[in-house]
Amino acid sequence: MNFSAPSPGERIRDVHVADDALCVGLADGRTITVPLVWFPRLFHATAEQRNNWKVSAAGFGIHWPDIDEDLSSEGLLRGAPAAARRRGAA
């Protein structure tokens, strides 16, 4: 497999969660907008839970502590929806 380090421009600067979309602003000026239904935990969370996020992973990740959700700028740029959870998984 070929892996490359993320670009400094892919650091997360801002996050906005609307009723139907997740919008993430990057350091290089790009904005990533993806359907909120790709991330069931965020989709089913309250507005208060959605707005309680923090930048993680040295600036390349987003963590929502109230719902234990983590996303990365790399995954968002690839257009990768959340992985399906196994039945019975916490």
PDB file of N, CA, C and O in Angstrom:
ATOM      1  N   MET A   1       0.827  -1.172   0.000  1.00  0.00           N
ATOM      2  CA  MET A   1       0.000   0.000   0.000  1.00  0.00           C
ATOM      3  C   MET A   1       0.873   1.238   0.000  1.00  0.00           C
ATOM      4  O   MET A   1       1.980   1.238   0.538  1.00  0.00           O
ATOM      5  N   ASN A   2       0.365   2.278  -0.604  1.00  0.00           N
ATOM      6  CA  ASN A   2       1.092   3.526  -0.682  1.00  0.00           C
ATOM      7  C   ASN A   2       0.402   4.566   0.200  1.00  0.00           C
ATOM      8  O   ASN A   2      -0.746   4.934  -0.047  1.00  0.00           O
ATOM      9  N   PHE A   3       1.108   5.035   1.227  1.00  0.00           N
ATOM     10  CA  PHE A   3       0.557   6.022   2.134  1.00  0.00           C
ATOM     11  C   PHE A   3       1.353   7.307   2.002  1.00  0.00           C
ATOM     12  O   PHE A   3       2.567   7.271   1.798  1.00  0.00           O
ATOM     13  N   SER A   4       0.690   8.425   2.115  1.00  0.00           N
ATOM     14  CA  SER A   4       1.392   9.702   2.125  1.00  0.00           C
ATOM     15  C   SER A   4       0.909  10.506   3.324  1.00  0.00           C
ATOM     16  O   SER A   4      -0.227  10.364   3.775  1.00  0.00           O
ATOM     17  N   ALA A   5       1.779  11.335   3.816  1.00  0.00           N
ATOM     18  CA  ALA A   5       1.423  12.177   4.957  1.00  0.00           C
ATOM     19  C   ALA A   5       0.411  13.230   4.506  1.00  0.00           C
ATOM     20  O   ALA A   5       0.480  13.713   3.376  1.00  0.00           O
ATOM     21  N   PRO A   6      -0.528  13.587   5.386  1.00  0.00           N
ATOM     22  CA  PRO A   6      -1.482  14.620   5.004  1.00  0.00           C
ATOM     23  C   PRO A   6      -0.780  15.956   4.821  1.00  0.00           C
ATOM     24  O   PRO A   6       0.219  16.244   5.480  1.00  0.00           O
ATOM     25  N   SER A   7      -1.304  16.748   3.937  1.00  0.00           N
ATOM     26  CA  SER A   7      -0.779  18.081   3.666  1.00  0.00           C
ATOM     27  C   SER A   7      -1.193  19.029   4.790  1.00  0.00           C
ATOM     28  O   SER A   7      -2.298  18.901   5.318  1.00  0.00           O
ATOM     29  N   PRO A   8      -0.334  19.974   5.169  1.00  0.00           N
ATOM     30  CA  PRO A   8      -0.723  20.947   6.204  1.00  0.00           C
ATOM     31  C   PRO A   8      -2.013  21.699   5.851  1.00  0.00           C
ATOM     32  O   PRO A   8      -2.743  22.133   6.742  1.00  0.00           O
ATOM     33  N   GLY A   9      -2.288  21.851   4.556  1.00  0.00           N
ATOM     34  CA  GLY A   9      -3.515  22.515   4.126  1.00  0.00           C
ATOM     35  C   GLY A   9      -4.774  21.738   4.446  1.00  0.00           C
ATOM     36  O   GLY A   9      -5.877  22.281   4.381  1.00  0.00           O
ATOM     37  N   GLU A  10      -4.615  20.456   4.795  1.00  0.00           N
ATOM     38  CA  GLU A  10      -5.769  19.624   5.121  1.00  0.00           C
ATOM     39  C   GLU A  10      -6.138  19.693   6.601  1.00  0.00           C
ATOM     40  O   GLU A  10      -7.033  18.977   7.051  1.00  0.00           O
ATOM     41  N   ARG A  11      -5.451  20.551   7.362  1.00  0.00           N
ATOM     42  CA  ARG A  11      -5.810  20.733   8.773  1.00  0.00           C
ATOM     43  C   ARG A  11      -7.189  21.379   8.866  1.00  0.00           C
ATOM     44  O   ARG A  11      -7.548  22.246   8.070  1.00  0.00           O
ATOM     45  N   ILE A  12      -7.940  20.934   9.851  1.00  0.00           N
ATOM     46  CA  ILE A  12      -9.311  21.397  10.038  1.00  0.00           C
ATOM     47  C   ILE A  12      -9.314  22.725  10.784  1.00  0.00           C
ATOM     48  O   ILE A  12      -8.671  22.870  11.824  1.00  0.00           O
ATOM     49  N   ARG A  13     -10.042  23.682  10.241  1.00  0.00           N
ATOM     50  CA  ARG A  13     -10.154  25.004  10.850  1.00  0.00           C
ATOM     51  C   ARG A  13     -11.533  25.279  11.424  1.00  0.00           C
ATOM     52  O   ARG A  13     -11.656  25.988  12.423  1.00  0.00           O
ATOM     53  N   ASP A  14     -12.570  24.728  10.808  1.00  0.00           N
ATOM     54  CA  ASP A  14     -13.929  25.017  11.255  1.00  0.00           C
ATOM     55  C   ASP A  14     -14.849  23.857  10.884  1.00  0.00           C
ATOM     56  O   ASP A  14     -14.622  23.153   9.900  1.00  0.00           O
ATOM     57  N   VAL A  15     -15.887  23.675  11.691  1.00  0.00           N
ATOM     58  CA  VAL A  15     -16.876  22.620  11.453  1.00  0.00           C
ATOM     59  C   VAL A  15     -18.260  23.220  11.649  1.00  0.00           C
ATOM     60  O   VAL A  15     -18.504  23.939  12.617  1.00  0.00           O
ATOM     61  N   HIS A  16     -19.156  22.920  10.731  1.00  0.00           N
ATOM     62  CA  HIS A  16     -20.558  23.326  10.862  1.00  0.00           C
ATOM     63  C   HIS A  16     -21.418  22.120  10.503  1.00  0.00           C
ATOM     64  O   HIS A  16     -21.251  21.511   9.447  1.00  0.00           O
ATOM     65  N   VAL A  17     -22.338  21.790  11.400  1.00  0.00           N
ATOM     66  CA  VAL A  17     -23.242  20.673  11.146  1.00  0.00           C
ATOM     67  C   VAL A  17     -24.644  21.232  10.982  1.00  0.00           C
ATOM     68  O   VAL A  17     -25.232  21.747  11.933  1.00  0.00           O
ATOM     69  N   ALA A  18     -25.174  21.128   9.772  1.00  0.00           N
ATOM     70  CA  ALA A  18     -26.544  21.552   9.475  1.00  0.00           C
ATOM     71  C   ALA A  18     -27.474  20.351   9.635  1.00  0.00           C
ATOM     72  O   ALA A  18     -27.024  19.262   9.993  1.00  0.00           O
ATOM     73  N   ASP A  19     -28.749  20.541   9.376  1.00  0.00           N
ATOM     74  CA  ASP A  19     -29.711  19.449   9.500  1.00  0.00           C
ATOM     75  C   ASP A  19     -29.446  18.316   8.510  1.00  0.00           C
ATOM     76  O   ASP A  19     -29.792  17.164   8.774  1.00  0.00           O
ATOM     77  N   ASP A  20     -28.831  18.645   7.369  1.00  0.00           N
ATOM     78  CA  ASP A  20     -28.643  17.627   6.340  1.00  0.00           C
ATOM     79  C   ASP A  20     -27.220  17.509   5.807  1.00  0.00           C
ATOM     80  O   ASP A  20     -26.967  16.701   4.913  1.00  0.00           O
ATOM     81  N   ALA A  21     -26.282  18.301   6.341  1.00  0.00           N
ATOM     82  CA  ALA A  21     -24.919  18.273   5.800  1.00  0.00           C
ATOM     83  C   ALA A  21     -23.884  18.584   6.879  1.00  0.00           C
ATOM     84  O   ALA A  21     -24.158  19.277   7.859  1.00  0.00           O
ATOM     85  N   LEU A  22     -22.701  18.050   6.663  1.00  0.00           N
ATOM     86  CA  LEU A  22     -21.529  18.359   7.479  1.00  0.00           C
ATOM     87  C   LEU A  22     -20.605  19.189   6.596  1.00  0.00           C
ATOM     88  O   LEU A  22     -20.249  18.768   5.495  1.00  0.00           O
ATOM     89  N   CYS A  23     -20.218  20.366   7.077  1.00  0.00           N
ATOM     90  CA  CYS A  23     -19.322  21.257   6.337  1.00  0.00           C
ATOM     91  C   CYS A  23     -18.060  21.468   7.165  1.00  0.00           C
ATOM     92  O   CYS A  23     -18.122  21.865   8.328  1.00  0.00           O
ATOM     93  N   VAL A  24     -16.924  21.197   6.549  1.00  0.00           N
ATOM     94  CA  VAL A  24     -15.641  21.299   7.238  1.00  0.00           C
ATOM     95  C   VAL A  24     -14.734  22.228   6.452  1.00  0.00           C
ATOM     96  O   VAL A  24     -14.459  21.991   5.276  1.00  0.00           O
ATOM     97  N   GLY A  25     -14.268  23.294   7.109  1.00  0.00           N
ATOM     98  CA  GLY A  25     -13.339  24.223   6.493  1.00  0.00           C
ATOM     99  C   GLY A  25     -11.912  23.803   6.761  1.00  0.00           C
ATOM    100  O   GLY A  25     -11.558  23.481   7.895  1.00  0.00           O
ATOM    101  N   LEU A  26     -11.086  23.804   5.722  1.00  0.00           N
ATOM    102  CA  LEU A  26      -9.693  23.405   5.836  1.00  0.00           C
ATOM    103  C   LEU A  26      -8.771  24.623   5.813  1.00  0.00           C
ATOM    104  O   LEU A  26      -9.161  25.705   5.374  1.00  0.00           O
ATOM    105  N   ALA A  27      -7.554  24.428   6.288  1.00  0.00           N
ATOM    106  CA  ALA A  27      -6.575  25.506   6.379  1.00  0.00           C
ATOM    107  C   ALA A  27      -6.252  26.113   5.020  1.00  0.00           C
ATOM    108  O   ALA A  27      -5.932  27.300   4.943  1.00  0.00           O
ATOM    109  N   ASP A  28      -6.327  25.334   3.954  1.00  0.00           N
ATOM    110  CA  ASP A  28      -5.978  25.847   2.626  1.00  0.00           C
ATOM    111  C   ASP A  28      -7.134  26.561   1.933  1.00  0.00           C
ATOM    112  O   ASP A  28      -7.020  26.945   0.769  1.00  0.00           O
ATOM    113  N   GLY A  29      -8.247  26.741   2.646  1.00  0.00           N
ATOM    114  CA  GLY A  29      -9.380  27.481   2.095  1.00  0.00           C
ATOM    115  C   GLY A  29     -10.481  26.620   1.513  1.00  0.00           C
ATOM    116  O   GLY A  29     -11.563  27.129   1.221  1.00  0.00           O
ATOM    117  N   ARG A  30     -10.241  25.342   1.338  1.00  0.00           N
ATOM    118  CA  ARG A  30     -11.296  24.463   0.817  1.00  0.00           C
ATOM    119  C   ARG A  30     -12.347  24.209   1.883  1.00  0.00           C
ATOM    120  O   ARG A  30     -12.062  24.247   3.080  1.00  0.00           O
ATOM    121  N   THR A  31     -13.559  23.950   1.431  1.00  0.00           N
ATOM    122  CA  THR A  31     -14.644  23.520   2.306  1.00  0.00           C
ATOM    123  C   THR A  31     -15.166  22.192   1.780  1.00  0.00           C
ATOM    124  O   THR A  31     -15.497  22.063   0.601  1.00  0.00           O
ATOM    125  N   ILE A  32     -15.235  21.213   2.664  1.00  0.00           N
ATOM    126  CA  ILE A  32     -15.775  19.900   2.318  1.00  0.00           C
ATOM    127  C   ILE A  32     -17.201  19.853   2.838  1.00  0.00           C
ATOM    128  O   ILE A  32     -17.441  20.121   4.016  1.00  0.00           O
ATOM    129  N   THR A  33     -18.149  19.517   1.976  1.00  0.00           N
ATOM    130  CA  THR A  33     -19.541  19.364   2.377  1.00  0.00           C
ATOM    131  C   THR A  33     -19.991  17.964   1.990  1.00  0.00           C
ATOM    132  O   THR A  33     -19.903  17.567   0.828  1.00  0.00           O
ATOM    133  N   VAL A  34     -20.477  17.220   2.986  1.00  0.00           N
ATOM    134  CA  VAL A  34     -20.926  15.847   2.754  1.00  0.00           C
ATOM    135  C   VAL A  34     -22.298  15.649   3.389  1.00  0.00           C
ATOM    136  O   VAL A  34     -22.638  16.342   4.348  1.00  0.00           O
ATOM    137  N   PRO A  35     -23.095  14.708   2.867  1.00  0.00           N
ATOM    138  CA  PRO A  35     -24.412  14.449   3.445  1.00  0.00           C
ATOM    139  C   PRO A  35     -24.293  13.941   4.884  1.00  0.00           C
ATOM    140  O   PRO A  35     -23.472  13.071   5.175  1.00  0.00           O
ATOM    141  N   LEU A  36     -25.101  14.479   5.763  1.00  0.00           N
ATOM    142  CA  LEU A  36     -25.074  14.074   7.166  1.00  0.00           C
ATOM    143  C   LEU A  36     -25.506  12.620   7.345  1.00  0.00           C
ATOM    144  O   LEU A  36     -25.085  11.971   8.303  1.00  0.00           O
ATOM    145  N   VAL A  37     -26.327  12.102   6.453  1.00  0.00           N
ATOM    146  CA  VAL A  37     -26.775  10.711   6.571  1.00  0.00           C
ATOM    147  C   VAL A  37     -25.617   9.724   6.435  1.00  0.00           C
ATOM    148  O   VAL A  37     -25.773   8.553   6.782  1.00  0.00           O
ATOM    149  N   TRP A  38     -24.471  10.164   5.943  1.00  0.00           N
ATOM    150  CA  TRP A  38     -23.288   9.301   5.873  1.00  0.00           C
ATOM    151  C   TRP A  38     -22.767   8.963   7.255  1.00  0.00           C
ATOM    152  O   TRP A  38     -22.024   7.996   7.421  1.00  0.00           O
ATOM    153  N   PHE A  39     -23.149   9.747   8.241  1.00  0.00           N
ATOM    154  CA  PHE A  39     -22.636   9.588   9.603  1.00  0.00           C
ATOM    155  C   PHE A  39     -23.812   9.458  10.572  1.00  0.00           C
ATOM    156  O   PHE A  39     -24.233  10.451  11.164  1.00  0.00           O
ATOM    157  N   PRO A  40     -24.346   8.249  10.740  1.00  0.00           N
ATOM    158  CA  PRO A  40     -25.562   8.046  11.520  1.00  0.00           C
ATOM    159  C   PRO A  40     -25.518   8.622  12.940  1.00  0.00           C
ATOM    160  O   PRO A  40     -26.524   9.142  13.421  1.00  0.00           O
ATOM    161  N   ARG A  41     -24.384   8.537  13.605  1.00  0.00           N
ATOM    162  CA  ARG A  41     -24.321   9.084  14.968  1.00  0.00           C
ATOM    163  C   ARG A  41     -24.549  10.596  14.954  1.00  0.00           C
ATOM    164  O   ARG A  41     -25.266  11.130  15.801  1.00  0.00           O
ATOM    165  N   LEU A  42     -23.943  11.272  13.999  1.00  0.00           N
ATOM    166  CA  LEU A  42     -24.171  12.716  13.885  1.00  0.00           C
ATOM    167  C   LEU A  42     -25.606  13.014  13.447  1.00  0.00           C
ATOM    168  O   LEU A  42     -26.246  13.929  13.965  1.00  0.00           O
ATOM    169  N   PHE A  43     -26.096  12.241  12.499  1.00  0.00           N
ATOM    170  CA  PHE A  43     -27.444  12.447  11.977  1.00  0.00           C
ATOM    171  C   PHE A  43     -28.493  12.346  13.086  1.00  0.00           C
ATOM    172  O   PHE A  43     -29.446  13.125  13.113  1.00  0.00           O
ATOM    173  N   HIS A  44     -28.319  11.394  13.995  1.00  0.00           N
ATOM    174  CA  HIS A  44     -29.301  11.174  15.062  1.00  0.00           C
ATOM    175  C   HIS A  44     -29.003  11.969  16.332  1.00  0.00           C
ATOM    176  O   HIS A  44     -29.780  11.924  17.285  1.00  0.00           O
ATOM    177  N   ALA A  45     -27.896  12.687  16.352  1.00  0.00           N
ATOM    178  CA  ALA A  45     -27.539  13.476  17.535  1.00  0.00           C
ATOM    179  C   ALA A  45     -28.372  14.748  17.622  1.00  0.00           C
ATOM    180  O   ALA A  45     -28.932  15.212  16.629  1.00  0.00           O
ATOM    181  N   THR A  46     -28.440  15.298  18.825  1.00  0.00           N
ATOM    182  CA  THR A  46     -29.115  16.582  19.006  1.00  0.00           C
ATOM    183  C   THR A  46     -28.219  17.701  18.473  1.00  0.00           C
ATOM    184  O   THR A  46     -27.023  17.499  18.261  1.00  0.00           O
ATOM    185  N   ALA A  47     -28.801  18.870  18.261  1.00  0.00           N
ATOM    186  CA  ALA A  47     -28.012  20.021  17.811  1.00  0.00           C
ATOM    187  C   ALA A  47     -26.909  20.340  18.815  1.00  0.00           C
ATOM    188  O   ALA A  47     -25.795  20.683  18.421  1.00  0.00           O
ATOM    189  N   GLU A  48     -27.205  20.230  20.090  1.00  0.00           N
ATOM    190  CA  GLU A  48     -26.198  20.496  21.123  1.00  0.00           C
ATOM    191  C   GLU A  48     -25.034  19.504  21.011  1.00  0.00           C
ATOM    192  O   GLU A  48     -23.872  19.898  21.114  1.00  0.00           O
ATOM    193  N   GLN A  49     -25.340  18.233  20.803  1.00  0.00           N
ATOM    194  CA  GLN A  49     -24.289  17.225  20.655  1.00  0.00           C
ATOM    195  C   GLN A  49     -23.472  17.464  19.389  1.00  0.00           C
ATOM    196  O   GLN A  49     -22.250  17.321  19.407  1.00  0.00           O
ATOM    197  N   ARG A  50     -24.130  17.824  18.296  1.00  0.00           N
ATOM    198  CA  ARG A  50     -23.440  18.086  17.032  1.00  0.00           C
ATOM    199  C   ARG A  50     -22.500  19.281  17.138  1.00  0.00           C
ATOM    200  O   ARG A  50     -21.439  19.302  16.515  1.00  0.00           O
ATOM    201  N   ASN A  51     -22.892  20.265  17.924  1.00  0.00           N
ATOM    202  CA  ASN A  51     -22.089  21.480  18.047  1.00  0.00           C
ATOM    203  C   ASN A  51     -20.971  21.356  19.068  1.00  0.00           C
ATOM    204  O   ASN A  51     -20.147  22.263  19.186  1.00  0.00           O
ATOM    205  N   ASN A  52     -20.924  20.264  19.804  1.00  0.00           N
ATOM    206  CA  ASN A  52     -19.862  20.038  20.779  1.00  0.00           C
ATOM    207  C   ASN A  52     -18.775  19.174  20.128  1.00  0.00           C
ATOM    208  O   ASN A  52     -18.724  17.962  20.335  1.00  0.00           O
ATOM    209  N   TRP A  53     -17.920  19.811  19.350  1.00  0.00           N
ATOM    210  CA  TRP A  53     -16.846  19.111  18.647  1.00  0.00           C
ATOM    211  C   TRP A  53     -15.526  19.778  18.997  1.00  0.00           C
ATOM    212  O   TRP A  53     -15.489  20.919  19.458  1.00  0.00           O
ATOM    213  N   LYS A  54     -14.442  19.042  18.769  1.00  0.00           N
ATOM    214  CA  LYS A  54     -13.110  19.622  18.927  1.00  0.00           C
ATOM    215  C   LYS A  54     -12.186  19.028  17.881  1.00  0.00           C
ATOM    216  O   LYS A  54     -12.349  17.884  17.457  1.00  0.00           O
ATOM    217  N   VAL A  55     -11.220  19.823  17.478  1.00  0.00           N
ATOM    218  CA  VAL A  55     -10.220  19.360  16.529  1.00  0.00           C
ATOM    219  C   VAL A  55      -9.293  18.401  17.268  1.00  0.00           C
ATOM    220  O   VAL A  55      -8.893  18.662  18.403  1.00  0.00           O
ATOM    221  N   SER A  56      -8.958  17.297  16.621  1.00  0.00           N
ATOM    222  CA  SER A  56      -8.097  16.270  17.225  1.00  0.00           C
ATOM    223  C   SER A  56      -7.059  15.812  16.206  1.00  0.00           C
ATOM    224  O   SER A  56      -6.972  16.358  15.106  1.00  0.00           O
ATOM    225  N   ALA A  57      -6.283  14.817  16.577  1.00  0.00           N
ATOM    226  CA  ALA A  57      -5.306  14.187  15.675  1.00  0.00           C
ATOM    227  C   ALA A  57      -4.392  15.218  15.017  1.00  0.00           C
ATOM    228  O   ALA A  57      -4.228  15.235  13.797  1.00  0.00           O
ATOM    229  N   ALA A  58      -3.803  16.076  15.848  1.00  0.00           N
ATOM    230  CA  ALA A  58      -2.846  17.093  15.378  1.00  0.00           C
ATOM    231  C   ALA A  58      -3.439  18.018  14.322  1.00  0.00           C
ATOM    232  O   ALA A  58      -2.724  18.544  13.469  1.00  0.00           O
ATOM    233  N   GLY A  59      -4.761  18.211  14.388  1.00  0.00           N
ATOM    234  CA  GLY A  59      -5.426  19.126  13.468  1.00  0.00           C
ATOM    235  C   GLY A  59      -6.086  18.470  12.278  1.00  0.00           C
ATOM    236  O   GLY A  59      -6.739  19.148  11.485  1.00  0.00           O
ATOM    237  N   PHE A  60      -5.930  17.154  12.133  1.00  0.00           N
ATOM    238  CA  PHE A  60      -6.475  16.453  10.981  1.00  0.00           C
ATOM    239  C   PHE A  60      -7.729  15.647  11.300  1.00  0.00           C
ATOM    240  O   PHE A  60      -8.218  14.915  10.440  1.00  0.00           O
ATOM    241  N   GLY A  61      -8.257  15.764  12.511  1.00  0.00           N
ATOM    242  CA  GLY A  61      -9.440  15.006  12.903  1.00  0.00           C
ATOM    243  C   GLY A  61     -10.445  15.878  13.631  1.00  0.00           C
ATOM    244  O   GLY A  61     -10.129  16.979  14.083  1.00  0.00           O
ATOM    245  N   ILE A  62     -11.652  15.369  13.735  1.00  0.00           N
ATOM    246  CA  ILE A  62     -12.734  16.010  14.489  1.00  0.00           C
ATOM    247  C   ILE A  62     -13.279  14.962  15.445  1.00  0.00           C
ATOM    248  O   ILE A  62     -13.516  13.816  15.063  1.00  0.00           O
ATOM    249  N   HIS A  63     -13.475  15.372  16.700  1.00  0.00           N
ATOM    250  CA  HIS A  63     -14.015  14.455  17.702  1.00  0.00           C
ATOM    251  C   HIS A  63     -15.258  15.074  18.325  1.00  0.00           C
ATOM    252  O   HIS A  63     -15.252  16.240  18.720  1.00  0.00           O
ATOM    253  N   TRP A  64     -16.331  14.280  18.409  1.00  0.00           N
ATOM    254  CA  TRP A  64     -17.553  14.668  19.105  1.00  0.00           C
ATOM    255  C   TRP A  64     -17.641  13.801  20.359  1.00  0.00           C
ATOM    256  O   TRP A  64     -18.052  12.644  20.271  1.00  0.00           O
ATOM    257  N   PRO A  65     -17.266  14.331  21.523  1.00  0.00           N
ATOM    258  CA  PRO A  65     -17.205  13.510  22.736  1.00  0.00           C
ATOM    259  C   PRO A  65     -18.563  12.992  23.204  1.00  0.00           C
ATOM    260  O   PRO A  65     -18.644  11.900  23.766  1.00  0.00           O
ATOM    261  N   ASP A  66     -19.620  13.753  22.982  1.00  0.00           N
ATOM    262  CA  ASP A  66     -20.940  13.342  23.465  1.00  0.00           C
ATOM    263  C   ASP A  66     -21.472  12.105  22.755  1.00  0.00           C
ATOM    264  O   ASP A  66     -22.270  11.358  23.321  1.00  0.00           O
ATOM    265  N   ILE A  67     -21.035  11.885  21.520  1.00  0.00           N
ATOM    266  CA  ILE A  67     -21.544  10.742  20.748  1.00  0.00           C
ATOM    267  C   ILE A  67     -20.425   9.791  20.330  1.00  0.00           C
ATOM    268  O   ILE A  67     -20.663   8.841  19.584  1.00  0.00           O
ATOM    269  N   ASP A  68     -19.204  10.043  20.807  1.00  0.00           N
ATOM    270  CA  ASP A  68     -18.041   9.209  20.523  1.00  0.00           C
ATOM    271  C   ASP A  68     -17.856   8.988  19.027  1.00  0.00           C
ATOM    272  O   ASP A  68     -17.730   7.855  18.565  1.00  0.00           O
ATOM    273  N   GLU A  69     -17.842  10.086  18.280  1.00  0.00           N
ATOM    274  CA  GLU A  69     -17.641  10.036  16.828  1.00  0.00           C
ATOM    275  C   GLU A  69     -16.329  10.728  16.492  1.00  0.00           C
ATOM    276  O   GLU A  69     -16.013  11.778  17.051  1.00  0.00           O
ATOM    277  N   ASP A  70     -15.573  10.142  15.583  1.00  0.00           N
ATOM    278  CA  ASP A  70     -14.311  10.700  15.116  1.00  0.00           C
ATOM    279  C   ASP A  70     -14.266  10.630  13.598  1.00  0.00           C
ATOM    280  O   ASP A  70     -14.544   9.584  13.012  1.00  0.00           O
ATOM    281  N   LEU A  71     -13.916  11.743  12.963  1.00  0.00           N
ATOM    282  CA  LEU A  71     -13.763  11.789  11.516  1.00  0.00           C
ATOM    283  C   LEU A  71     -12.425  12.450  11.201  1.00  0.00           C
ATOM    284  O   LEU A  71     -11.888  13.195  12.020  1.00  0.00           O
ATOM    285  N   SER A  72     -11.896  12.180  10.025  1.00  0.00           N
ATOM    286  CA  SER A  72     -10.634  12.787   9.621  1.00  0.00           C
ATOM    287  C   SER A  72     -10.828  13.572   8.330  1.00  0.00           C
ATOM    288  O   SER A  72     -11.723  13.281   7.537  1.00  0.00           O
ATOM    289  N   SER A  73      -9.976  14.566   8.135  1.00  0.00           N
ATOM    290  CA  SER A  73     -10.034  15.316   6.880  1.00  0.00           C
ATOM    291  C   SER A  73      -9.696  14.386   5.710  1.00  0.00           C
ATOM    292  O   SER A  73     -10.265  14.522   4.627  1.00  0.00           O
ATOM    293  N   GLU A  74      -8.781  13.451   5.922  1.00  0.00           N
ATOM    294  CA  GLU A  74      -8.426  12.505   4.870  1.00  0.00           C
ATOM    295  C   GLU A  74      -9.650  11.694   4.420  1.00  0.00           C
ATOM    296  O   GLU A  74      -9.908  11.564   3.223  1.00  0.00           O
ATOM    297  N   GLY A  75     -10.395  11.156   5.383  1.00  0.00           N
ATOM    298  CA  GLY A  75     -11.590  10.381   5.045  1.00  0.00           C
ATOM    299  C   GLY A  75     -12.646  11.226   4.360  1.00  0.00           C
ATOM    300  O   GLY A  75     -13.291  10.776   3.414  1.00  0.00           O
ATOM    301  N   LEU A  76     -12.823  12.453   4.839  1.00  0.00           N
ATOM    302  CA  LEU A  76     -13.804  13.338   4.216  1.00  0.00           C
ATOM    303  C   LEU A  76     -13.405  13.687   2.790  1.00  0.00           C
ATOM    304  O   LEU A  76     -14.258  13.735   1.903  1.00  0.00           O
ATOM    305  N   LEU A  77     -12.116  13.933   2.558  1.00  0.00           N
ATOM    306  CA  LEU A  77     -11.649  14.237   1.203  1.00  0.00           C
ATOM    307  C   LEU A  77     -11.808  13.047   0.262  1.00  0.00           C
ATOM    308  O   LEU A  77     -12.015  13.230  -0.938  1.00  0.00           O
ATOM    309  N   ARG A  78     -11.714  11.836   0.792  1.00  0.00           N
ATOM    310  CA  ARG A  78     -11.922  10.624  -0.018  1.00  0.00           C
ATOM    311  C   ARG A  78     -13.398  10.362  -0.267  1.00  0.00           C
ATOM    312  O   ARG A  78     -13.743   9.560  -1.135  1.00  0.00           O
ATOM    313  N   GLY A  79     -14.284  11.031   0.484  1.00  0.00           N
ATOM    314  CA  GLY A  79     -15.712  10.782   0.347  1.00  0.00           C
ATOM    315  C   GLY A  79     -16.134   9.497   1.014  1.00  0.00           C
ATOM    316  O   GLY A  79     -17.032   8.806   0.533  1.00  0.00           O
ATOM    317  N   ALA A  80     -15.483   9.169   2.133  1.00  0.00           N
ATOM    318  CA  ALA A  80     -15.739   7.907   2.816  1.00  0.00           C
ATOM    319  C   ALA A  80     -16.808   8.062   3.886  1.00  0.00           C
ATOM    320  O   ALA A  80     -16.574   8.746   4.883  1.00  0.00           O
ATOM    321  N   PRO A  81     -17.983   7.443   3.709  1.00  0.00           N
ATOM    322  CA  PRO A  81     -18.997   7.463   4.766  1.00  0.00           C
ATOM    323  C   PRO A  81     -18.541   6.634   5.965  1.00  0.00           C
ATOM    324  O   PRO A  81     -17.581   5.869   5.869  1.00  0.00           O
ATOM    325  N   ALA A  82     -19.224   6.788   7.076  1.00  0.00           N
ATOM    326  CA  ALA A  82     -18.897   6.031   8.288  1.00  0.00           C
ATOM    327  C   ALA A  82     -19.027   4.537   8.015  1.00  0.00           C
ATOM    328  O   ALA A  82     -19.909   4.100   7.275  1.00  0.00           O
ATOM    329  N   ALA A  83     -18.147   3.776   8.616  1.00  0.00           N
ATOM    330  CA  ALA A  83     -18.214   2.319   8.490  1.00  0.00           C
ATOM    331  C   ALA A  83     -19.459   1.800   9.190  1.00  0.00           C
ATOM    332  O   ALA A  83     -19.871   2.335  10.220  1.00  0.00           O
ATOM    333  N   ALA A  84     -20.049   0.770   8.634  1.00  0.00           N
ATOM    334  CA  ALA A  84     -21.226   0.167   9.257  1.00  0.00           C
ATOM    335  C   ALA A  84     -20.816  -0.477  10.571  1.00  0.00           C
ATOM    336  O   ALA A  84     -19.761  -1.103  10.664  1.00  0.00           O
ATOM    337  N   ARG A  85     -21.648  -0.321  11.575  1.00  0.00           N
ATOM    338  CA  ARG A  85     -21.364  -0.925  12.875  1.00  0.00           C
ATOM    339  C   ARG A  85     -21.970  -2.311  12.916  1.00  0.00           C
ATOM    340  O   ARG A  85     -23.022  -2.580  12.337  1.00  0.00           O
ATOM    341  N   ARG A  86     -21.262  -3.185  13.627  1.00  0.00           N
ATOM    342  CA  ARG A  86     -21.794  -4.540  13.795  1.00  0.00           C
ATOM    343  C   ARG A  86     -22.960  -4.492  14.765  1.00  0.00           C
ATOM    344  O   ARG A  86     -23.001  -3.642  15.655  1.00  0.00           O
ATOM    345  N   ARG A  87     -23.893  -5.391  14.596  1.00  0.00           N
ATOM    346  CA  ARG A  87     -25.010  -5.501  15.527  1.00  0.00           C
ATOM    347  C   ARG A  87     -24.490  -5.812  16.913  1.00  0.00           C
ATOM    348  O   ARG A  87     -23.624  -6.669  17.090  1.00  0.00           O
ATOM    349  N   GLY A  88     -25.026  -5.105  17.893  1.00  0.00           N
ATOM    350  CA  GLY A  88     -24.628  -5.336  19.270  1.00  0.00           C
ATOM    351  C   GLY A  88     -23.378  -4.576  19.672  1.00  0.00           C
ATOM    352  O   GLY A  88     -22.991  -4.606  20.840  1.00  0.00           O
ATOM    353  N   ALA A  89     -22.731  -3.887  18.720  1.00  0.00           N
ATOM    354  CA  ALA A  89     -21.534  -3.117  19.055  1.00  0.00           C
ATOM    355  C   ALA A  89     -21.942  -1.866  19.794  1.00  0.00           C
ATOM    356  O   ALA A  89     -22.966  -1.260  19.480  1.00  0.00           O
ATOM    357  N   ALA A  90     -21.146  -1.470  20.780  1.00  0.00           N
ATOM    358  CA  ALA A  90     -21.457  -0.280  21.569  1.00  0.00           C
ATOM    359  C   ALA A  90     -21.130   0.968  20.806  1.00  0.00           C
ATOM    360  O   ALA A  90     -21.327   2.072  21.314  1.00  0.00           O
TER     361      ALA A  90
END
